[in-house]
Amino acid sequence: MMEDKIQTFRQPLVTATGIILGFILNFASTWVKSDSHLSDFLAYVVGACILFGTTCLIVVLGRVLRMDYPRANAEAYYKRTLKLFIWGVSVAFAGVLIDMFGNFMAV
């Protein structure tokens, strides 16, 4: 049996993903209940960003917790997982920034 090459990266990535997912889901739960000053189009963009970011981060959790990943190709597997993590965080953050900017400009 080959050694687990991503073991050292597993715990920090799970922790970071969980914390960020918590923040995103908290934002989403308050965002859907509040009146938005954004146009309908921008509201859909924010919603899509949050949905895409959350989906990416859940996929990251699944990939990093997977025990039967291709160990012979562990480096490429981890790099793809890390790219998904960065995309998920970035897109969700962009959605939050759009909402923040819209609320700031409306005041």
All heavy atoms as an XYZ file, in Angstrom:
840
protein
N       0.839     -1.185      0.000
C       0.000      0.000      0.000
C       0.882      1.246      0.000
O       1.827      1.355      0.761
C      -0.901     -0.024      1.235
C      -1.859      1.094      1.275
S      -3.041      0.781      2.597
C      -4.162      2.060      2.275
N       0.542      2.206     -0.855
C       1.317      3.438     -0.961
C       0.968      4.370      0.195
O      -0.121      4.324      0.745
C       1.029      4.120     -2.289
C       1.420      3.295     -3.494
S       0.985      4.104     -5.023
C       2.258      5.342     -5.108
N       1.918      5.236      0.542
C       1.686      6.167      1.643
C       0.689      7.250      1.253
O       0.499      7.549      0.084
C       3.006      6.796      2.080
C       3.542      7.812      1.096
C       4.774      8.523      1.594
O       4.637      9.403      2.445
O       5.860      8.165      1.119
N       0.054      7.828      2.248
C      -0.923      8.892      2.047
C      -0.178     10.218      1.921
O       0.236     10.806      2.910
C      -1.896      8.913      3.225
C      -3.067      9.835      2.995
O      -3.125     10.480      1.931
O      -3.932      9.907      3.878
N      -0.020     10.695      0.695
C       0.783     11.892      0.445
C       0.065     13.191      0.799
O       0.711     14.216      0.984
C       1.225     11.926     -1.014
C       2.191     10.827     -1.367
C       2.632     10.941     -2.801
C       3.604      9.819     -3.136
N       4.020      9.880     -4.542
N      -1.241     13.169      0.877
C      -1.955     14.414      1.190
C      -2.389     14.490      2.658
O      -3.085     15.425      3.044
C      -3.157     14.641      0.253
C      -4.249     13.605      0.467
C      -2.730     14.690     -1.195
C      -5.538     13.944     -0.246
N      -1.955     13.547      3.463
C      -2.354     13.508      4.867
C      -2.024     14.815      5.594
O      -2.834     15.315      6.368
C      -1.688     12.325      5.571
C      -2.033     12.209      7.043
C      -3.506     11.976      7.292
O      -4.155     11.276      6.528
N      -4.041     12.573      8.328
N      -0.847     15.375      5.339
C      -0.451     16.593      6.055
C      -1.286     17.803      5.639
O      -1.372     18.772      6.389
C       1.035     16.908      5.824
O       1.273     17.008      4.417
C       1.924     15.834      6.412
N      -1.877     17.755      4.444
C      -2.689     18.870      3.964
C      -4.157     18.706      4.315
O      -4.931     19.659      4.207
C      -2.565     19.000      2.438
C      -1.151     19.105      1.971
C      -0.567     18.085      1.247
C      -0.391     20.227      2.264
C       0.741     18.177      0.804
C       0.917     20.329      1.829
C       1.484     19.307      1.095
N      -4.539     17.515      4.691
C      -5.953     17.197      4.886
C      -6.583     18.023      6.002
O      -7.595     18.693      5.805
C      -6.099     15.697      5.167
C      -7.527     15.231      5.206
C      -7.616     13.728      5.241
N      -7.469     13.250      3.867
C      -6.815     12.163      3.524
N      -6.248     11.421      4.426
N      -6.731     11.797      2.259
N      -6.028     17.991      7.198
C      -6.642     18.676      8.337
C      -6.747     20.191      8.138
O      -7.820     20.765      8.355
C      -5.896     18.361      9.626
C      -6.522     19.051     10.832
C      -5.743     18.816     12.101
O      -4.750     18.108     12.105
N      -6.192     19.419     13.177
N      -5.686     20.881      7.704
C      -5.835     22.330      7.513
C      -6.860     22.697      6.437
O      -7.596     23.676      6.598
C      -4.437     22.793      7.083
C      -3.515     21.712      7.493
C      -4.297     20.449      7.514
N      -6.925     21.909      5.376
C      -7.875     22.212      4.314
C      -9.310     21.951      4.760
O     -10.221     22.723      4.434
C      -7.545     21.411      3.058
C      -8.227     21.846      1.767
C      -7.978     23.328      1.489
C      -7.738     21.014      0.607
N      -9.524     20.905      5.531
C     -10.864     20.634      6.063
C     -11.282     21.747      7.018
O     -12.408     22.242      6.964
C     -10.913     19.253      6.761
C     -12.192     19.090      7.565
C     -10.793     18.138      5.739
N     -10.374     22.180      7.876
C     -10.682     23.246      8.831
C     -11.005     24.546      8.108
O     -12.019     25.191      8.397
C      -9.500     23.456      9.793
O      -9.223     22.225     10.469
C      -9.796     24.537     10.803
N     -10.156     24.936      7.159
C     -10.380     26.185      6.423
C     -11.678     26.124      5.637
O     -12.462     27.089      5.634
C      -9.205     26.451      5.487
N     -11.941     25.009      4.993
C     -13.162     24.866      4.202
C     -14.388     24.943      5.089
O     -15.375     25.609      4.753
C     -13.140     23.546      3.411
O     -11.964     23.507      2.603
C     -14.353     23.408      2.527
N     -14.347     24.289      6.225
C     -15.477     24.317      7.148
C     -15.763     25.703      7.677
O     -16.928     26.129      7.750
N     -14.718     26.433      8.034
C     -14.903     27.791      8.555
C     -15.472     28.705      7.479
O     -16.429     29.457      7.708
C     -13.573     28.339      9.106
C     -13.209     27.595     10.388
C     -13.648     29.843      9.353
C     -11.811     27.873     10.895
N     -14.914     28.628      6.281
C     -15.387     29.486      5.193
C     -16.816     29.120      4.802
O     -17.646     30.001      4.549
C     -14.423     29.422      3.998
C     -13.091     30.064      4.409
C     -15.000     30.120      2.782
C     -11.961     29.835      3.450
N     -17.134     27.827      4.748
C     -18.514     27.414      4.464
C     -19.469     27.971      5.515
O     -20.580     28.391      5.188
C     -18.619     25.891      4.428
C     -18.492     25.235      3.077
C     -18.466     23.721      3.228
C     -19.582     25.660      2.136
N     -19.049     27.968      6.766
C     -19.885     28.529      7.829
C     -20.171     30.002      7.611
O     -21.318     30.456      7.744
N     -19.147     30.758      7.242
C     -19.342     32.185      6.979
C     -20.249     32.405      5.768
O     -21.131     33.267      5.793
C     -18.004     32.894      6.751
C     -17.247     33.159      8.019
C     -15.956     32.685      8.178
C     -17.811     33.880      9.057
C     -15.243     32.923      9.334
C     -17.105     34.129     10.227
C     -15.817     33.645     10.367
N     -20.024     31.627      4.712
C     -20.832     31.787      3.504
C     -22.296     31.442      3.786
O     -23.215     32.160      3.364
C     -20.280     30.921      2.358
C     -18.929     31.468      1.895
C     -21.253     30.880      1.184
C     -18.212     30.545      0.933
N     -22.530     30.350      4.484
C     -23.906     29.951      4.776
C     -24.585     30.937      5.722
O     -25.780     31.187      5.601
C     -23.940     28.533      5.327
C     -23.525     27.457      4.312
C     -23.475     26.093      4.971
C     -24.452     27.445      3.122
N     -23.837     31.514      6.642
C     -24.390     32.553      7.517
C     -24.773     33.778      6.692
O     -25.858     34.345      6.883
C     -23.392     32.927      8.604
C     -23.960     33.949      9.560
O     -25.114     33.859      9.963
N     -23.158     34.939      9.909
N     -23.890     34.191      5.793
C     -24.204     35.321      4.919
C     -25.444     35.015      4.090
O     -26.349     35.842      3.967
C     -23.024     35.636      3.992
C     -23.379     36.605      2.904
C     -23.439     37.963      3.166
C     -23.674     36.159      1.629
C     -23.793     38.859      2.166
C     -24.026     37.040      0.624
C     -24.077     38.403      0.890
N     -25.501     33.814      3.503
C     -26.626     33.445      2.638
C     -27.936     33.426      3.411
O     -28.975     33.861      2.899
C     -26.369     32.087      1.990
N     -27.903     32.951      4.647
C     -29.151     32.879      5.424
C     -29.673     34.269      5.773
O     -30.888     34.480      5.822
C     -28.953     32.034      6.684
O     -28.128     32.710      7.607
N     -28.807     35.217      6.013
C     -29.272     36.582      6.287
C     -29.587     37.329      4.996
O     -30.482     38.168      4.977
C     -28.235     37.379      7.109
O     -26.995     37.406      6.405
C     -28.032     36.763      8.475
N     -28.869     37.002      3.930
C     -29.077     37.694      2.656
C     -30.452     37.400      2.072
O     -31.118     38.299      1.558
C     -27.974     37.296      1.668
C     -28.065     37.965      0.344
C     -27.783     39.273      0.062
C     -28.476     37.374     -0.882
N     -27.988     39.512     -1.269
C     -28.413     38.371     -1.873
C     -28.886     36.094     -1.241
C     -28.750     38.117     -3.195
C     -29.214     35.854     -2.552
C     -29.142     36.863     -3.515
N     -30.900     36.154      2.149
C     -32.194     35.804      1.551
C     -33.368     36.395      2.336
O     -34.449     36.554      1.775
C     -32.377     34.271      1.408
C     -31.366     33.691      0.480
C     -32.350     33.577      2.742
N     -33.154     36.738      3.602
C     -34.229     37.304      4.421
C     -34.287     38.824      4.361
O     -35.253     39.410      4.821
C     -34.047     36.883      5.876
C     -34.252     35.410      6.121
C     -34.224     35.115      7.599
C     -32.910     34.478      7.959
N     -32.785     34.164      9.376
N     -33.256     39.460      3.826
C     -33.208     40.920      3.863
C     -33.615     41.524      2.523
O     -33.537     40.877      1.478
C     -31.792     41.391      4.225
O     -30.891     41.026      3.199
N     -34.052     42.778      2.595
C     -34.348     43.521      1.368
C     -33.029     43.944      0.745
O     -32.139     44.442      1.428
C     -35.186     44.757      1.672
C     -36.603     44.411      2.070
O     -37.079     43.340      1.642
O     -37.218     45.195      2.802
N     -32.928     43.755     -0.545
C     -31.699     44.093     -1.247
C     -31.889     45.361     -2.055
O     -32.958     45.588     -2.634
C     -31.293     42.936     -2.162
O     -30.132     43.266     -2.866
N     -30.866     46.174     -2.094
C     -30.898     47.390     -2.898
C     -30.357     47.121     -4.303
O     -30.255     48.041     -5.100
C     -30.067     48.488     -2.231
C     -30.552     48.839     -0.868
N     -31.726     49.521     -0.643
C     -30.046     48.597      0.353
C     -31.918     49.689      0.642
N     -30.906     49.139      1.283
N     -30.035     45.878     -4.573
C     -29.481     45.507     -5.870
C     -30.598     45.340     -6.897
O     -31.739     45.040     -6.554
C     -28.715     44.184     -5.764
C     -27.524     44.140     -4.821
C     -26.987     42.729     -4.732
C     -26.438     45.086     -5.286
N     -30.231     45.492     -8.158
C     -31.186     45.185     -9.222
C     -31.415     43.675     -9.225
O     -30.661     42.915     -8.614
C     -30.622     45.639    -10.570
O     -29.482     44.863    -10.913
N     -32.460     43.255     -9.907
C     -32.750     41.819     -9.974
C     -31.574     41.048    -10.582
O     -31.225     39.974    -10.111
C     -34.011     41.562    -10.802
C     -35.276     41.932    -10.049
O     -35.193     42.131     -8.815
O     -36.339     42.012    -10.686
N     -30.966     41.618    -11.620
C     -29.841     40.946    -12.265
C     -28.684     40.735    -11.282
O     -28.143     39.640    -11.175
C     -29.364     41.751    -13.484
C     -28.117     41.186    -14.102
C     -28.167     40.023    -14.855
C     -26.886     41.798    -13.908
C     -27.026     39.493    -15.418
C     -25.742     41.278    -14.458
C     -25.805     40.118    -15.221
N     -28.316     41.793    -10.552
C     -27.202     41.662     -9.602
C     -27.560     40.738     -8.444
O     -26.693     40.039     -7.922
C     -26.780     43.032     -9.080
C     -25.941     43.877    -10.044
C     -25.581     45.209     -9.415
C     -24.690     43.146    -10.466
N     -28.820     40.723     -8.049
C     -29.243     39.794     -6.997
C     -29.067     38.351     -7.464
O     -28.614     37.496     -6.706
C     -30.686     40.060     -6.596
N     -29.399     38.083     -8.728
C     -29.181     36.745     -9.278
C     -27.691     36.419     -9.370
O     -27.285     35.281     -9.144
C     -29.844     36.602    -10.650
C     -31.335     36.404    -10.584
C     -32.196     37.329    -11.133
C     -31.884     35.289     -9.955
C     -33.571     37.156    -11.073
C     -33.254     35.097     -9.886
C     -34.084     36.034    -10.448
O     -35.435     35.850    -10.376
N     -26.885     37.411     -9.697
C     -25.427     37.197     -9.762
C     -24.892     36.839     -8.382
O     -24.099     35.900     -8.233
C     -24.703     38.437    -10.342
C     -23.198     38.328    -10.173
C     -25.059     38.633    -11.804
N     -25.315     37.575     -7.367
C     -24.871     37.273     -5.993
C     -25.310     35.870     -5.595
O     -24.520     35.086     -5.060
C     -25.400     38.335     -4.995
C     -25.151     37.900     -3.559
C     -24.752     39.679     -5.259
N     -26.560     35.538     -5.856
C     -27.059     34.206     -5.532
C     -26.289     33.108     -6.253
O     -25.954     32.079     -5.669
N     -25.989     33.335     -7.533
C     -25.229     32.346     -8.310
C     -23.809     32.205     -7.771
O     -23.271     31.092     -7.707
C     -25.207     32.740     -9.784
N     -23.205     33.316     -7.379
C     -21.853     33.266     -6.813
C     -21.835     32.465     -5.512
O     -20.942     31.634     -5.298
C     -21.323     34.680     -6.556
S     -20.851     35.587     -8.026
N     -22.804     32.710     -4.663
C     -22.882     31.987     -3.397
C     -23.129     30.502     -3.649
O     -22.487     29.632     -3.043
C     -23.997     32.582     -2.499
C     -23.680     34.031     -2.150
C     -24.187     31.751     -1.239
C     -22.373     34.247     -1.435
N     -24.019     30.191     -4.566
C     -24.304     28.791     -4.890
C     -23.086     28.093     -5.482
O     -22.731     26.981     -5.075
C     -25.490     28.708     -5.851
C     -25.914     27.304     -6.266
C     -26.412     26.518     -5.050
C     -26.993     27.373     -7.327
N     -22.410     28.735     -6.421
C     -21.230     28.151     -7.047
C     -20.103     27.970     -6.031
O     -19.463     26.918     -5.983
C     -20.752     29.024     -8.212
C     -19.534     28.498     -8.898
C     -19.638     27.462     -9.806
C     -18.280     29.028     -8.633
C     -18.505     26.956    -10.435
C     -17.153     28.538     -9.250
C     -17.265     27.495    -10.162
N     -19.871     28.998     -5.207
C     -18.814     28.908     -4.199
C     -19.081     27.808     -3.185
O     -18.183     27.045     -2.826
N     -20.314     27.712     -2.729
C     -20.685     26.670     -1.771
C     -20.522     25.285     -2.386
O     -19.988     24.366     -1.748
C     -22.133     26.878     -1.294
O     -22.246     28.173     -0.721
C     -22.536     25.843     -0.276
N     -20.948     25.136     -3.624
C     -20.815     23.847     -4.306
C     -19.353     23.451     -4.448
O     -18.982     22.301     -4.187
C     -21.491     23.910     -5.692
O     -22.862     24.277     -5.512
C     -21.413     22.573     -6.402
N     -18.519     24.389     -4.855
C     -17.082     24.102     -4.981
C     -16.489     23.663     -3.643
O     -15.706     22.709     -3.583
C     -16.322     25.328     -5.494
S     -16.437     25.610     -7.246
N     -16.848     24.343     -2.573
C     -16.282     24.016     -1.270
C     -16.772     22.664     -0.757
O     -16.017     21.935     -0.103
C     -16.580     25.131     -0.266
C     -15.832     26.432     -0.550
C     -16.277     27.527      0.407
C     -14.328     26.241     -0.472
N     -17.996     22.296     -1.071
C     -18.486     20.972     -0.682
C     -17.753     19.892     -1.476
O     -17.387     18.837     -0.930
C     -20.012     20.888     -0.843
C     -20.675     21.768      0.226
C     -20.505     19.448     -0.733
C     -22.164     21.951      0.059
N     -17.496     20.156     -2.750
C     -16.719     19.210     -3.559
C     -15.301     19.088     -3.000
O     -14.735     17.992     -2.934
C     -16.706     19.636     -5.045
C     -15.701     18.836     -5.849
C     -18.095     19.494     -5.638
N     -14.715     20.202     -2.571
C     -13.379     20.173     -1.960
C     -13.389     19.290     -0.718
O     -12.483     18.472     -0.525
C     -12.896     21.604     -1.616
C     -11.717     21.580     -0.666
C     -12.538     22.356     -2.885
N     -14.398     19.447      0.123
C     -14.494     18.598      1.309
C     -14.557     17.123      0.934
O     -13.890     16.285      1.541
C     -15.725     18.964      2.141
C     -15.550     20.041      3.183
C     -16.870     20.311      3.893
C     -14.480     19.700      4.166
N     -15.362     16.806     -0.057
C     -15.462     15.418     -0.507
C     -14.142     14.890     -1.037
O     -13.746     13.755     -0.753
N     -13.436     15.713     -1.809
C     -12.157     15.273     -2.381
C     -11.083     15.107     -1.316
O     -10.315     14.152     -1.331
C     -11.677     16.263     -3.439
C     -12.454     16.208     -4.733
C     -11.973     17.269     -5.701
N     -10.599     17.099     -6.096
C     -10.184     16.387     -7.151
N     -11.067     15.773     -7.908
N      -8.906     16.306     -7.433
N     -11.019     16.032     -0.375
C      -9.941     15.972      0.611
C     -10.192     14.875      1.652
O      -9.256     14.324      2.219
C      -9.700     17.351      1.261
C     -10.717     17.659      2.326
C      -8.295     17.468      1.789
N     -11.453     14.538      1.885
C     -11.768     13.483      2.845
C     -11.812     12.094      2.206
O     -11.941     11.096      2.914
C     -13.100     13.779      3.543
C     -13.072     14.988      4.479
C     -14.468     15.292      4.985
C     -12.100     14.771      5.612
N     -11.710     12.047      0.903
C     -11.736     10.774      0.176
C     -10.478      9.963      0.499
O      -9.364     10.449      0.369
C     -11.795     11.070     -1.318
C     -11.897      9.871     -2.181
C     -12.020     10.291     -3.632
N     -11.704      9.154     -4.465
C     -11.425      9.228     -5.735
N     -11.427     10.389     -6.348
N     -11.150      8.149     -6.424
N     -10.672      8.743      0.926
C      -9.540      7.888      1.304
C      -8.995      7.085      0.124
O      -7.846      6.669      0.136
C      -9.944      6.936      2.430
C     -10.300      7.644      3.713
S      -8.977      8.687      4.351
C      -7.809      7.465      4.858
N      -9.802      6.893     -0.906
C      -9.357      6.069     -2.038
C      -8.976      6.911     -3.253
O      -9.239      6.543     -4.381
C     -10.433      5.050     -2.415
C     -11.718      5.709     -2.883
O     -11.910      6.909     -2.590
O     -12.522      5.039     -3.539
N      -8.346      8.061     -2.991
C      -7.904      8.908     -4.098
C      -6.740      8.221     -4.828
O      -6.088      7.340     -4.271
C      -7.496     10.298     -3.587
C      -6.239     10.324     -2.753
C      -5.005     10.550     -3.346
C      -6.277     10.124     -1.386
C      -3.847     10.573     -2.591
C      -5.138     10.146     -0.620
C      -3.918     10.366     -1.234
O      -2.768     10.392     -0.489
N      -6.454      8.606     -6.070
C      -5.366      7.965     -6.823
C      -3.995      8.335     -6.244
O      -3.453      9.391     -6.532
C      -5.548      8.499     -8.243
C      -6.337      9.748     -8.095
C      -7.167      9.592     -6.861
N      -3.442      7.476     -5.418
C      -2.191      7.772     -4.716
C      -0.999      7.928     -5.659
O      -0.057      8.645     -5.353
C      -1.908      6.694     -3.679
C      -2.954      6.687     -2.570
C      -2.552      5.749     -1.450
N      -3.629      5.420     -0.554
C      -4.085      6.214      0.408
N      -3.581      7.392      0.567
N      -5.059      5.816      1.193
N      -1.052      7.273     -6.796
C       0.051      7.401     -7.750
C       0.083      8.801     -8.359
O       1.124      9.254     -8.832
C      -0.091      6.349     -8.848
N      -1.036      9.480     -8.330
C      -1.148     10.809     -8.911
C      -1.581     11.817     -7.838
O      -2.393     12.697     -8.099
C      -2.155     10.759    -10.064
C      -1.937     11.852    -11.069
O      -0.961     12.585    -10.995
N      -2.867     11.972    -11.993
N      -1.047     11.677     -6.635
C      -1.504     12.462     -5.488
C      -1.253     13.955     -5.656
O      -2.090     14.776     -5.272
C      -0.814     11.969     -4.217
N      -0.132     14.316     -6.244
C       0.190     15.733     -6.383
C      -0.821     16.437     -7.299
O      -1.318     17.515     -6.976
C       1.602     15.912     -6.925
C       2.057     17.348     -6.918
C       3.521     17.497     -7.294
O       4.321     16.588     -7.027
O       3.847     18.561     -7.869
N      -1.136     15.845     -8.423
C      -2.107     16.432     -9.347
C      -3.494     16.472     -8.709
O      -4.247     17.444     -8.887
C      -2.141     15.642    -10.650
N      -3.843     15.425     -7.961
C      -5.137     15.366     -7.287
C      -5.257     16.509     -6.280
O      -6.268     17.208     -6.222
C      -5.283     14.016     -6.586
C      -6.604     13.811     -5.903
C      -7.720     13.393     -6.612
C      -6.741     14.032     -4.529
C      -8.938     13.210     -5.985
C      -7.957     13.855     -3.898
C      -9.049     13.441     -4.631
O     -10.247     13.257     -4.007
N      -4.209     16.729     -5.488
C      -4.241     17.793     -4.490
C      -4.253     19.171     -5.155
O      -4.964     20.078     -4.708
C      -3.059     17.679     -3.524
C      -3.076     18.785     -2.500
C      -4.011     18.787     -1.478
C      -2.204     19.859     -2.593
C      -4.060     19.824     -0.556
C      -2.246     20.893     -1.679
C      -3.170     20.868     -0.668
O      -3.221     21.895      0.229
N      -3.488     19.345     -6.228
C      -3.467     20.639     -6.917
C      -4.846     20.995     -7.458
O      -5.278     22.140     -7.372
C      -2.447     20.625     -8.060
C      -1.023     20.780     -7.592
C      -0.072     20.818     -8.771
C       1.359     20.954     -8.291
N       2.304     20.998     -9.423
N      -5.545     20.004     -8.009
C      -6.908     20.252     -8.513
C      -7.845     20.602     -7.356
O      -8.676     21.507     -7.472
C      -7.424     19.043     -9.261
C      -8.845     19.203     -9.748
C      -9.097     18.424    -11.011
N     -10.495     18.392    -11.382
C     -11.133     19.381    -11.996
N     -10.481     20.465    -12.318
N     -12.412     19.279    -12.297
N      -7.706     19.901     -6.240
C      -8.524     20.194     -5.067
C      -8.254     21.608     -4.569
O      -9.185     22.346     -4.222
C      -8.239     19.166     -3.957
O      -8.484     17.858     -4.464
C      -9.113     19.400     -2.744
N      -6.996     22.002     -4.540
C      -6.632     23.348     -4.096
C      -7.179     24.410     -5.042
O      -7.669     25.450     -4.595
C      -5.112     23.463     -3.979
C      -4.576     24.744     -3.367
C      -5.114     24.940     -1.959
C      -3.058     24.732     -3.362
N      -7.142     24.151     -6.349
C      -7.711     25.100     -7.311
C      -9.213     25.250     -7.109
O      -9.744     26.366     -7.174
C      -7.417     24.655     -8.744
C      -5.993     24.882     -9.162
C      -5.756     24.380    -10.568
C      -4.286     24.483    -10.922
N      -3.996     23.930    -12.257
N      -9.903     24.140     -6.851
C     -11.343     24.209     -6.568
C     -11.607     25.028     -5.305
O     -12.563     25.798     -5.238
C     -11.919     22.808     -6.398
C     -12.282     22.054     -7.654
C     -12.612     20.598     -7.324
C     -13.452     22.714     -8.347
N     -10.760     24.855     -4.300
C     -10.892     25.610     -3.055
C     -10.750     27.109     -3.326
O     -11.575     27.917     -2.886
C      -9.837     25.140     -2.047
C      -9.823     25.918     -0.771
C     -10.759     25.688      0.213
C      -8.859     26.891     -0.554
C     -10.748     26.407      1.395
C      -8.833     27.615      0.625
C      -9.776     27.373      1.603
N      -9.708     27.483     -4.065
C      -9.466     28.892     -4.368
C     -10.614     29.468     -5.196
O     -11.090     30.583     -4.932
C      -8.120     29.072     -5.109
C      -6.951     28.611     -4.221
C      -7.918     30.504     -5.560
C      -6.784     29.381     -2.938
N     -11.104     28.725     -6.194
C     -12.236     29.188     -6.996
C     -13.480     29.364     -6.133
O     -14.192     30.367     -6.259
C     -12.533     28.198     -8.135
C     -11.813     28.541     -9.387
C     -10.721     27.914     -9.894
C     -12.120     29.599    -10.287
N     -10.335     28.526    -11.051
C     -11.187     29.564    -11.325
C     -13.107     30.569    -10.323
C     -11.198     30.468    -12.378
C     -13.117     31.474    -11.374
C     -12.177     31.407    -12.385
N     -13.757     28.389     -5.279
C     -14.938     28.473     -4.432
C     -14.913     29.678     -3.515
O     -15.903     30.417     -3.406
N     -13.784     29.899     -2.878
C     -13.656     31.037     -1.972
C     -13.732     32.347     -2.756
O     -14.428     33.286     -2.351
C     -12.336     30.944     -1.169
C     -12.071     32.218     -0.407
C     -12.370     29.759     -0.228
N     -13.041     32.412     -3.872
C     -12.989     33.654     -4.652
C     -14.348     34.042     -5.201
O     -14.753     35.216     -5.123
C     -12.000     33.500     -5.808
O     -10.714     33.259     -5.315
N     -15.070     33.094     -5.770
C     -16.369     33.408     -6.370
C     -17.381     33.787     -5.283
O     -18.141     34.746     -5.440
C     -16.868     32.236     -7.237
C     -18.290     32.459     -7.699
C     -15.948     32.041     -8.428
N     -17.384     33.062     -4.184
C     -18.293     33.405     -3.087
C     -17.953     34.787     -2.525
O     -18.852     35.592     -2.244
C     -18.227     32.351     -1.990
N     -16.670     35.078     -2.391
C     -16.237     36.379     -1.894
C     -16.644     37.488     -2.867
O     -17.059     38.572     -2.440
C     -14.725     36.380     -1.672
C     -14.197     37.626     -1.038
C     -14.548     37.967      0.253
C     -13.346     38.460     -1.742
C     -14.057     39.131      0.840
C     -12.852     39.609     -1.173
C     -13.213     39.956      0.121
N     -16.560     37.213     -4.157
C     -16.984     38.200     -5.151
C     -18.476     38.499     -4.999
O     -18.891     39.667     -5.083
C     -16.684     37.689     -6.557
N     -19.277     37.473     -4.756
C     -20.704     37.686     -4.531
C     -20.971     38.538     -3.308
O     -21.812     39.445     -3.337
N     -20.246     38.272     -2.239
C     -20.400     39.065     -1.015
C     -19.987     40.516     -1.278
O     -20.664     41.453     -0.828
C     -19.577     38.443      0.138
C     -19.531     39.372      1.335
C     -20.145     37.090      0.527
N     -18.895     40.716     -2.008
C     -18.443     42.081     -2.309
C     -19.457     42.839     -3.164
O     -19.674     44.038     -2.951
C     -17.085     42.051     -3.011
C     -15.884     41.781     -2.127
C     -14.615     41.749     -2.954
C     -15.760     42.827     -1.040
N     -20.062     42.151     -4.124
C     -21.088     42.797     -4.953
C     -22.245     43.259     -4.072
O     -22.731     44.389     -4.202
C     -21.580     41.847     -6.064
C     -20.480     41.604     -7.089
C     -22.832     42.404     -6.744
C     -20.775     40.478     -8.056
N     -22.677     42.420     -3.156
C     -23.767     42.797     -2.256
C     -23.358     43.936     -1.345
O     -24.125     44.883     -1.153
C     -24.200     41.578     -1.423
C     -25.387     41.905     -0.546
O     -26.448     42.273     -1.093
O     -25.252     41.817      0.690
N     -22.159     43.885     -0.799
C     -21.686     44.957      0.068
C     -21.613     46.278     -0.685
O     -22.043     47.319     -0.180
C     -20.312     44.609      0.645
C     -20.353     43.550      1.722
S     -18.730     42.965      2.268
C     -17.837     44.461      2.529
N     -21.083     46.241     -1.910
C     -20.980     47.450     -2.709
C     -22.364     48.010     -3.041
O     -22.589     49.220     -2.974
C     -20.180     47.164     -3.984
C     -19.920     48.388     -4.808
C     -18.996     49.334     -4.404
C     -20.605     48.593     -5.986
C     -18.774     50.472     -5.162
C     -20.388     49.723     -6.767
C     -19.455     50.671     -6.348
N     -23.290     47.125     -3.401
C     -24.652     47.566     -3.698
C     -25.319     48.214     -2.504
O     -26.006     49.234     -2.642
N     -25.128     47.641     -1.322
C     -25.710     48.234     -0.114
C     -25.028     49.557      0.236
O     -25.680     50.496      0.695
C     -25.606     47.270      1.060
C     -26.589     46.128      0.927
O     -27.657     46.289      0.359
N     -26.216     44.976      1.427
N     -23.743     49.641      0.027
C     -22.997     50.869      0.316
C     -23.442     52.010     -0.598
O     -23.616     53.133     -0.160
C     -21.494     50.609      0.163
C     -20.654     51.827      0.362
C     -20.448     52.343      1.631
C     -20.056     52.460     -0.713
C     -19.669     53.481      1.818
C     -19.282     53.578     -0.539
C     -19.084     54.103      0.733
N     -23.617     51.692     -1.878
C     -23.992     52.722     -2.850
C     -25.442     53.175     -2.686
O     -25.800     54.267     -3.084
C     -23.764     52.221     -4.275
C     -22.300     51.966     -4.606
S     -21.235     53.389     -4.302
C     -21.738     54.466     -5.602
N     -26.275     52.331     -2.083
C     -27.684     52.655     -1.913
C     -27.917     53.629     -0.744
O     -28.955     54.267     -0.674
C     -28.504     51.394     -1.705
N     -26.974     53.722      0.150
C     -27.155     54.555      1.341
C     -26.921     55.996      1.060
O     -26.405     56.557      0.277
C     -26.228     54.080      2.489
C     -26.294     55.010      3.664
C     -26.601     52.685      2.885
